[in-house]
Amino acid sequence: MKKLMLFAFMMVILAIGCAKTAKIQSNMDYRMDELSYENMSKPLVEKKGGTLAIGSFVVEEVLPPDTRVDKTSGFVVPLLFLNFWHYKYQASLGYDRIVNDYKQFMRESFIQEVRQGSLFAYAEDQGDFTVDVTINKIEISAPIKQSGYIDVFPYLVGWNENFEFGPLDVEVQADVVVKHDGAVVSNMKVQGKYKTDIDVKNLTWERTDLGVLMQDYTSVMIESLSLAIKDLNQNIVTMINHEAGVLLLQPLSRQR
């Protein structure tokens, strides 16, 4: 009889992890949000000379279509009368939760950063310099932890479950090629990063609406992606200013 009870408790607790995965993901599917770009670069009152055009801007399939929650690990300690469990999940953002077209957003936000922060005037068609950008990686780490216990005593059952969210970490990577009159000036990998300070712990089911919290977590992922894209754009423009700016030490007429 004791073995049967122990087995039953183990099956119930193991099922909790699988059921909670589906519940967390269904809650995330309720929220959609928009990528946004707040340009905070210091405006350049006077350009240093020369123009910069975008030769190509390619965003590969760096985001999956669907937002997912996967259980990455978990364990159960069944002690019959006192049972513990601990599960870890990883949320991944899909573009189904993003209101605007993320590929178009990345291109338009980069042009905005060039206009704002580049040493060179932005050229719609041809420029003294051209830049080719290929976005080939977006990596989002959005951990979730779940732990809890069940006390089982005669005529009394106690239950407690805790959740932890974050910190959330985003990295965006691009291959960037800068050319001057068709000749390659620079060919580099550039990264943009953003890490939230969110680290929410000890949120119990009784005190917290998990559904609302998971929807907020979706919005935090999208906002963090916006800020990582911004960091990438600024790093690319800084690189162009440094690498191509060397050529400005000579009059452009001599370079042609």
C-alpha positions in Angstrom: 0.0 0.0 0.0 2.8 2.4 0.9 4.6 1.6 -2.4 1.4 2.3 -4.3 0.9 5.6 -2.6 4.5 6.6 -3.3 4.1 5.7 -6.9 0.9 7.7 -7.2 2.5 10.8 -5.7 5.5 10.5 -8.0 3.2 10.3 -11.1 1.2 13.3 -9.9 4.3 15.5 -9.3 5.9 14.5 -12.6 2.7 15.4 -14.4 2.8 18.9 -12.8 5.9 19.8 -14.8 4.3 18.8 -18.1 1.0 20.4 -17.4 2.6 23.6 -16.2 4.7 23.9 -19.4 1.5 23.9 -21.5 -0.2 26.4 -19.0 2.8 28.8 -19.2 2.9 28.7 -22.9 -0.9 29.2 -23.3 -0.6 32.3 -21.1 2.2 33.8 -23.2 0.1 33.3 -26.3 -2.4 35.9 -25.0 0.0 38.9 -25.3 1.3 40.7 -28.3 3.5 43.7 -28.3 5.4 46.0 -30.7 9.1 46.5 -31.3 9.9 50.2 -30.7 13.0 52.3 -31.2 13.8 55.3 -29.0 16.8 57.0 -30.6 19.0 58.2 -27.8 22.2 58.8 -29.8 23.6 62.3 -29.5 22.6 64.2 -32.7 25.6 65.2 -34.9 25.1 68.9 -35.8 27.7 68.8 -38.5 28.6 65.8 -40.7 32.3 65.3 -41.3 32.0 64.9 -45.1 31.1 62.0 -47.4 27.9 60.0 -47.7 26.9 56.5 -46.6 24.4 54.2 -48.4 23.0 50.8 -47.5 24.1 48.3 -50.2 22.1 45.4 -48.7 20.3 44.7 -45.5 19.4 41.1 -45.0 17.6 39.6 -41.9 17.9 35.8 -42.0 15.2 33.6 -40.3 16.5 34.4 -36.9 13.2 34.2 -35.0 11.0 31.1 -35.0 7.3 31.7 -36.0 5.9 30.5 -32.7 6.6 31.4 -29.1 7.5 28.3 -27.1 8.1 27.2 -23.6 10.3 24.1 -23.1 11.1 22.2 -19.9 14.9 22.0 -19.8 15.3 20.0 -16.5 13.5 18.9 -13.4 13.7 16.6 -10.5 11.3 15.2 -7.8 12.2 14.2 -4.3 9.3 11.9 -3.2 9.4 11.3 0.6 5.7 10.1 0.8 4.6 12.6 3.4 6.7 15.5 2.2 7.4 15.7 -1.5 9.5 18.3 -3.3 9.9 19.2 -7.0 11.9 21.7 -9.0 11.6 22.4 -12.7 13.4 24.7 -15.1 11.9 26.1 -18.3 13.2 28.2 -21.2 10.9 30.5 -23.1 11.7 31.4 -26.7 10.1 34.4 -28.5 8.4 33.8 -31.8 7.5 36.6 -34.3 3.8 35.6 -33.8 3.9 37.7 -30.6 5.4 40.8 -32.4 2.8 43.2 -33.8 5.1 44.8 -36.4 7.3 43.1 -39.0 10.6 42.5 -37.2 12.7 42.4 -40.3 11.4 45.7 -41.6 11.8 47.2 -38.1 15.4 46.2 -38.0 16.1 47.8 -41.4 14.2 51.0 -40.6 15.7 51.4 -37.1 19.2 51.0 -38.6 18.6 53.7 -41.1 17.3 55.9 -38.3 20.5 55.3 -36.3 22.7 56.1 -39.4 20.9 59.4 -39.9 21.3 60.2 -36.2 24.8 59.0 -35.3 26.8 58.5 -38.4 29.7 60.9 -39.4 28.4 60.6 -42.9 25.2 61.9 -44.5 22.8 59.1 -45.3 22.4 58.5 -49.1 19.2 56.9 -50.4 20.9 55.4 -53.6 24.7 55.7 -53.9 27.2 57.0 -51.4 30.9 57.4 -51.0 30.6 54.5 -48.6 28.3 51.5 -48.7 27.4 49.1 -45.9 26.1 45.6 -46.2 24.5 44.1 -43.1 23.4 40.5 -42.6 21.5 39.8 -39.3 22.3 36.1 -38.7 21.5 35.5 -35.0 19.0 36.4 -32.4 19.4 34.6 -29.1 17.1 35.1 -26.2 17.5 33.5 -22.8 14.3 33.7 -20.8 14.5 31.3 -17.9 11.6 30.3 -15.6 11.9 28.2 -12.5 9.1 26.4 -10.7 9.5 24.7 -7.3 7.1 23.4 -4.7 6.1 20.8 -2.2 3.2 18.8 -0.9 2.7 17.9 2.8 0.5 14.9 3.2 -0.5 14.0 6.8 -3.6 12.4 8.1 -6.6 14.6 7.5 -4.4 17.5 6.2 -2.8 18.3 2.9 -0.4 21.3 2.5 0.6 22.7 -0.8 3.1 25.5 -1.9 4.4 26.4 -5.3 6.9 29.1 -6.2 8.0 30.7 -9.5 11.2 32.6 -10.5 11.6 34.6 -13.7 14.7 36.0 -15.3 17.2 37.5 -15.6 16.4 37.9 -19.3 19.4 38.0 -21.8 19.3 39.0 -25.5 22.0 38.9 -28.1 21.8 40.0 -31.7 24.6 39.4 -34.2 25.4 40.7 -37.7 28.0 40.4 -40.4 28.9 44.0 -41.5 30.9 44.9 -44.6 31.9 48.5 -45.3 33.0 49.5 -48.8 34.5 52.6 -50.3 34.3 52.8 -54.1 33.8 49.1 -54.2 36.8 48.2 -52.1 36.2 46.6 -48.7 37.2 48.9 -45.9 36.1 46.6 -43.1 34.5 43.2 -42.7 33.5 42.4 -39.1 31.0 40.6 -36.9 29.1 43.0 -34.7 27.0 42.2 -31.7 24.2 43.9 -29.8 23.3 42.9 -26.3 20.8 43.7 -23.6 20.2 42.1 -20.2 17.3 42.9 -18.0 17.6 43.4 -14.3 14.3 41.5 -13.9 14.9 38.7 -11.4 11.5 38.0 -9.8 11.6 35.4 -7.2 9.3 33.7 -4.7 6.0 34.3 -6.4 3.5 31.8 -5.2 0.4 30.8 -7.1 -1.9 32.0 -4.3 -0.4 35.6 -4.3 0.3 36.0 -8.0 -1.8 35.8 -11.2 0.6 33.6 -13.2 -1.3 34.3 -16.4 -0.8 38.0 -16.2 2.8 37.6 -15.1 3.6 35.4 -18.1 2.0 37.9 -20.5 4.1 40.6 -19.0 7.2 38.4 -19.5 6.3 38.2 -23.2 6.3 42.0 -23.4 9.6 42.2 -21.5 11.1 39.8 -24.1 10.0 42.0 -26.9 11.2 45.2 -25.2 14.5 43.6 -24.5 14.9 42.6 -28.2 14.2 46.2 -29.1 17.0 47.4 -26.9 19.4 44.7 -28.1 18.7 45.8 -31.7 19.4 49.4 -30.7 22.7 48.4 -29.2 23.6 46.5 -32.4 22.7 49.5 -34.5 24.8 51.9 -32.4 27.8 49.5 -32.4 27.6 49.2 -36.2 27.5 52.9 -36.7 30.4 53.4 -34.2 32.4 50.8 -36.2 31.7 52.6 -39.5 32.6 56.0 -38.0 35.9 54.5 -36.8 36.9 52.4 -39.8 35.6 54.6 -42.6 36.6 57.8 -40.8 40.2 57.1 -41.4 39.7 57.7 -45.1 38.5 61.1 -44.3 42.0 62.1 -43.3 42.6 62.5 -47.0 40.4 64.7 -49.3 37.7 62.6 -50.9 38.9 63.9 -54.3 42.2 62.0 -53.9 40.5 58.8 -52.9 38.5 58.5 -56.2 
